[in-house]
Amino acid sequence: MTEQEAVEHGIAELASEAFVVGFPLVFDLEQVGRFTREGLGAVPPTPFNAFGHARTLAGPETTFVSVNNDTLYSIAQLDLSVGPVRLTVPAVGDRYYVLQFVDAWTNNFAYVGTRATGSSAGEFLLVPPGWEDERGDEDRGESAVIRFPTRVGTIVGRWAVAGEDDLPAVHALQDATALTPTLEMFAPPAGIPEVAAGPTEALTFFERMRVWSQEFPPADHDRDALATYEPIGLTGATPIAELPEDVRDALEEGYAVGKQALESSLHTTVPTTDGWQVNLHVFDYNTDFFEVGALDGRGWQLTDSTTRYARRAGAALGGLWGNHGYEAAYFPTYVDAAGEQLSGAHVYRLRLSPTPPVHAFWSLTMYDLPHFFLVTNPIGRYSIGDRTPGIVYDDDGGLTITISATRPADAKAAANWLPAPEGEFRPLLRLYAPGPAVLEGSYRLAPIERADSIDSPSSIESADRADRNTDEETR
């Protein structure tokens, strides 16, 4: 390798690192802009500083990956260039809801809702970075202050819905949730600086990273990381397209390597317990910003920068705007107790004893493969949980769920039936406001058993084999 080739290789390696560090910012702001223009799923396009609301529960016609059938979404994109904005929330009674706050770098930095702030009505003053330093605390009134780490941020709201008859009540709560600018005279929101598509995907990405990272500065230690990318032009005023050709070539190479590594990371081995994928700490990369409702504890912070940046990028790509584990825990499974892929060719039982310990509610939702869409079925049931009407508990308070493509003949099994597709499938257990036993890891889910083998001698052998193979399962 010549000296020039070595230099270019070093620049390419630096570019691949920069891709991982900058991906969450670029991807997030692309989606923020897309939301204001196109909406998201059932949520219509909505301008900055206003809520867009989904009005219907998702069904099989909703072709969105792993969409939930438990809640209605209310989403707002905030641009605090207009000054502080007042958030008003209504009293919700015993209904679960959460408003999750996400900055431009995808840090979850605040929560308002049942777990975080209770069920009473309230007001919160949302302020941009440095507001108190510049203007003091005037006009705060009795509102709690939520400081945004970046001028632009996202609020993702989720409202528990008990079924179609419950929709009007949720609509009223959505309509009572408001964002109001506090300054009488203000300019339109500055928005996200426009960065037109460049000659290639890679150069477009790095130009957006260059411009947006300067417009929306990250935490101090992330600024130190960004400073190391000065040799490849990501911190200066020169547009990427005007950099020397050898630098642009290295950026192309680094982008390809970084993108492939990021996409591959979503398909690597995920630890499982009795077939269930268990990972409560996917979104723990925020170590700097803790406002209302966000837990500032070492147990919820990933401080190793070598893994934190990769984790943050993977979380953005695979689950943008996902909650911390203490707000909502997610456990998918692809396999039965014997480690075999779940399929509608068989009948299964899941015994939950005790049922999942939660402060809000839990649900098990059925998704087909490979699309992860909800499954059409004759009773219109896409999930089952502690709020499902007509379910029948066992004598010990546990719940036995039957999972099959055809309706069970037994009355109790039919009451507790989660319809499955005829082909392969993946159920997903959601726990909203999970209890201490879940967060500490002492609550353990039983594996899903094939019903025609539960009482057979081979089932014991299969269960033992599944335990031995837990660490080897990859799904």
N, C-alpha and C positions, 0 to 999 in steps of 0.2 A: 504494500500500500504506500503510495507516494505521500509526501507531506500534505499536499493539497487535498488528496482523498481523505486523509486522516482528519483534516480540519472539517471537511464537509460531512464526514461521518459523525464527528462530535456535534456539529450543529444539528444534524438530523436526530440524534439521540435527545438533544435538548428540546427539539421541537416535539418529539413524541411525549416527553414529560409535560411540556406546556399544554399539549392537547388534553391530557388527563386533568390537569389543574383547571383549565379554562372551560372544559366541556359543560359543567353544570350551569355556569353563567350564560353561555351562549344558548344552550338548549332551553333553559328556563325563559330567557327573554324572547326567544323565537316563539315559544308557546304563549307567553303573555300577549305579544302582538297578535298572534293568530286568534286568541280568545276575543280580543276587542273587535276583530274583523269578521270572524266566522262562528264564534261560540265554541262550546265543547259538549258533544253529545246532545242531551236534552236541554242544556243551558244555552240560551240564545246569545248572539254577539252583544256585548255590552261595553259602553265607553268606560274610561277610567273613572274611579271614585263613585261607582254605583254597583249595586248587586244585580247579577243575573240569576234567575231562579229556574230550576227544573220543576215542572209542575206534575209530572207523572212518574210513577215507579218504572224502573227498567223491566223489560221483558225480553223474550227471544228475538224480537225485532230490533233490539238495541245491539248493534254489532260493534261493541266496545269491549276490549279485553278485560275479563274478570270484573265486569261492572257489578255493583252490589244491588240487591233488591230489598235492602233494609231501610235506606234513607233517601231523602231528597237532597240534592245539592243546591247550595247558594254560593256563588263564586264572585269575588270582586277583585279587580286589579286596581291597586292604589298608586297614585302618583302625587307625592307630597310636595312637589314643586309649587303647588297652590297654597302651601302652608298647612297647619294642622287641620285634620278632619275629625269630626266627632262621630263616634260609633254609638248608636243606640240599640239596645237589645231588649226584647220584651220579657216578661215573666213567662216561664214555660211550664210551670207545675211539675209533674213527675216525668215529663218527657225528656229523653236524652237528646242533647245537641252539642255540637262543638264547632267553634270558629277557630281554625288553625291559621297561624300567621307564618308566611314564608318569605324570606328576603330574596334578592336577585341572585344570590349565590346558593340558593336552596336550603339555607339554614332555617329550621323550625325554631322561631325565637319567642313565640307567645301563643297562649291558648285562652280563649274565652269560652265558657260553656259549663255543662253540668259538673264535670270533674274539677275544672280549674277554678271557676268563680261562682258556682251554684246556680240555682234556678230562678233567682229574683231578677227583676228588671234592672238595667244598669246602663251607665254611660262611660265611655272610654275616649280619651283624647289621643289620637294617633299623630305623632309628631315626627318630622324628618330628622335626619342626623344633624347634631349640633344645634338644634332649635333652642334648648334652654340656655346654651352658651351665648347665643346671639340675641334672643328676645326675652329671656326670663320666663317666668311661670304665669304671666298674665292670661286671663281668660280661661284658666284651667277649671275654675269652679270646683265642683265636687267630683269631677271626673278623674278616674285613675288614668295615669299617663302610660302609654305604650310607645316606646322609642323604636323607630324603624332603623335597622342598620344601614339600609340603602334607601335612596329616594323612592324607588319603585319596589313594590312588594305585592304579595298575593294573599287574600283571605279565602280559604276553602272551608265552607260551611256544610255540615251534614246534620240533617234532622231525622230522627227516628220516626218511622211511619208504621202503623199497625195494620195497614191494609187500605184498600181503595176507599172505604167509608171514612177513613181518618184523614184523607187528603185535604178537605176543606179547612180543617183545624190547622194543619201544617201551613197551608197557603196563607192563612191569617198571620201566623207567626213570621213567615218569610216577609210579608208585606210590612210588618211592624219593625223589621230590622232595617236600620237606615244609616246612611253615611251623609254627613252634612259638613261642607266647608265652613270654617269659623271666621274667615276674613270676608268682610263685606265687598271689598274690591280685590279681585285677583285675576291674574292672567289665565288663559287656558292651560291645561297640563302640558308640561314640556314634552312628555312622552319619552320614547326610546329613540336615541339618535338613529336616523336612517342610514343603513349600510347596504348599498345595492350589491346584488350578486356579482362576484368577480368572474374572471375567466375560468376558474376551477373551483370545485367544492372546497379544497384545502385552503386556497388563498382567501376565499370568502369567509371561511371559519376564522382564520387567524386575523383578518381585518376586523371582524366583529369582536373578537377577543381583545384586540388592541384598543378599539374605540370604547367598547362597553366597560372594560376593566378600569379605564380612566374616568368614565362617567359615573360608575357605580363601584367605588373602591371597597375592597373586602376588609376583613380583620387585619390588624397590624402584621401578624406573623405570615398571613397570606400575601401581604404586600412585599414582604421580604422574599418570598418565593417568586413572585412576579418579577422582582428586580433582577433575578438571575437570568431572565430571558431577554435582557437588553441586547446581547450579541445577535439575536435573531429578529430584532426590530419590533418587539411586542410592547415596548414601554415608551416609545418615542412618538414624534409627530409625523414621521414619514409614512405615508400609506404603504401597505404591504406590496402592492403592485409596483411600487417604485423602488423597491429594494434591489440590490444586485442579483443577477441571475443565479449565482451559485447559492445564495441564501434562499431564494425562492425555490430552487430545486430541492434544497435540504428540507424546507418546510413541507413540500409535497411528500417527500419520503417519510418524514417524521409523522405527518398526519396519517398516512396509510398504516404505519406500524402502530400508532397509538389507537386508532379506530379499531383495528383488528383485535388488539389486546383487550380493549374495553368490551367489545361485543362478545368475545370469547369468555370473559370473566362471568357473564351471566349464565353460562352453561357448565361451569365447573362444579365440582362436588359440593353438595349442600348437606350438612350433617342432618341425620334423621334419628328420631326416636320412635320405635314401633311403627315405622313407615311414615310418620308425620315430620315434615320439615319444620324445624324449630329455630327461629332466629329473631330475637326481640330487639336487636341492636343495629338494624340496618341503617337507621337515620340518626345515629349518635355522633356524627362528625361535627356538630356545632359545639364549640368549646368557649365561645366568647360572648354570646348575646342571650341574656335570660331575662325576659320581661314577664308580665303576668302569666301565670299558669305553666311556664316552662321550668322544668326541674333542673336546678344547678347542682348536680351531684356527680362525683367521679364515676359512679356506676352507670351513668348515662352520657359519658363523654369518651370518645375515641381520640386519644391525644397523640398517638404515634403518626407523625405526618407521612411516613412512607406508606402506611396503609390507609390513612384517613382520606387522602386525596383520591385514591383508587376506589375506596368505599363510597365516597361522595359522588363520584362520576357514575359508578354502577347503579347507585340508588336513583340518580336522576334519570338515567336511561331506562331502567326497569320499573320504576315506581315514582315518577315525579309527583311531588306534593303529597307524599305518604306521611302518615302520622308517626310520632315516636311510639315505641312499644308500650309505654305506660298509658297512652291514650287509647290505642287500639292494637290488639295483637292478632297476627294472621298466621294460620297454620294450614298449609295445603298438604295433600297426600295424593300419590299416584298409585299406591300399591296396597295389597291386602296383607294379612298377617304372615303369609308365606313369601312375601316379596314379589308377588305376581301382579302385573298391571291390572287395575280395576277395569271391568268390562261389563256391559249390559247383558252379556251372555250368561252371567251368574247372578245369584241373589246373595246379598250381603246383610250383615247386621253389625251395627255399632252400638256398643253398650257404654253409656256415659253414667258412671256411678262412682263418685258423685258427678252431677252435671257441672259444667265449667263455672268456677267461682268468679263472678263479675259484679261490678257496682252498677252497671247499666244493663246490657243484655248480650246474648250470644246467638249466633245463627250458623248453620251449616248449609252452604250454597253449592248447587250442582253446576258443573261446567263441562261442556263437551271438549274433545280433543280433535284436532290440534288448535282450534280457534279460541278456546276458553270463553265460549258464549253460553248464555243461559239456554236451558233445554226445554223445548216444547213438550207438553204432557197433557193428558186429559183432564187433570184437576187444576191446572194453572198454578201449581206449587213449584216454585223455583228454589226455595230454601225452607229449612225447618229450624225452629229454635224455641227458646223459652216463651216467646210471644205468639207462637202458632196456635190458632184456635183448635180445640178438639183433641189435642195430643193427650195420650194416656201414660201416666207415669207408673213405674214398677212399685211394688210394695215397699221397697227400701228407699223410695224417693228418686231413684235413678231413672234413666230413660233409655229404652232400646229402640233404635231407629232401624227400619228396614229400607235398604237401598236396592232397587231393582228397576228393570225396564217395564215390567208389567205389574199391575195392581195386585197386592197380596189378597188372598182369599180370607185370611183370618182378620177379624174385625179390629183387634188391637194393632196388628201389624199395618193394616190399611190406614188407621188413624195416625200412625207414626211413620208413614211412608214418604221417603224422598225419591221422587221419580228420577230415573237415570236414562240416558240414551241407549240405543241398542249397541252402539260401539264403545270405544274406550272413553274414559272420563276421569276428571280430577275434581273431587270435592274440596272446598276451602272453608275452614272453620274461622269465623271472626269473633273476637271477644272485645266488646266495647267497654272501656274502663275496667281492664282486667284486675282481679284481686291480687293480694300479696302472694298467694300460693302460686299463681301463674308467673308473676314477675320474679319470684325467688327460684322458680324451677321445680318446686316440690309437687305441683299438680302435673300428673302424667296422663296423657290420653291413651286409652286402650287402642289396639290396632283394629282395623276393620276386618271382620272374619267372614269367610264364605259360609253361608247358611247351611249348605249341604255337607259341610265338613266340621261344623262346630262341635258336634258330639262324637265325632269319629276319633279312634285312637291316633290317626295320623295328624290330627289338629294339634295335639300337644307337641309332637315332634316338629311340626311346622312352626309353631310359636317359638320353640327353643331355637330353631334354626334362624328365625327372623331376628331374635335378640342377638345371636352371635354375629349376624351379618349387618347389624344396624349401621356401623361405621363405613360399610362398603357400598351401601345403597347410594345410587346417584340418579336423581330425578330432577 
